[in-house]
Amino acid sequence: MRYTIAEYGEKYAEPLISEYALRRAFWWDGEWRGKPMSCFVTEKKAVCKVGDKMATFYVFDTPYGVYLRPEIKLVDDWIKVAHRGDDGS
């Protein structure tokens, strides 16, 4: 948790952290809209550093994978951050 607060700041980290959420949490690095993206993904929310800005995303855990959707209502991008299946991909 200390690393999360140091990386993303107390304002973003505290509401996301619970013991249950931490057991299901993971880091994801990728790209969104042409900018590097690094996210701390919990059960319901993800806090991401996109370029030099911070953004929060809703998390959707589906049978096909884990997806993020920006909380910004004008943007309807879905970002696949984890896969489901027997092949591990």
PyMOL commands that set and color helices and strands:
alter all, ss='L'
color gray80, all
select helices_A, chain A and resi 2-8+10-16+19-24
alter helices_A, ss='H'
color red, helices_A
select strands_A, chain A and resi 26-32+35-41+45-50+53-62+65-70+79-83
alter strands_A, ss='S'
color yellow, strands_A
deselect
rebuild
show_as cartoon
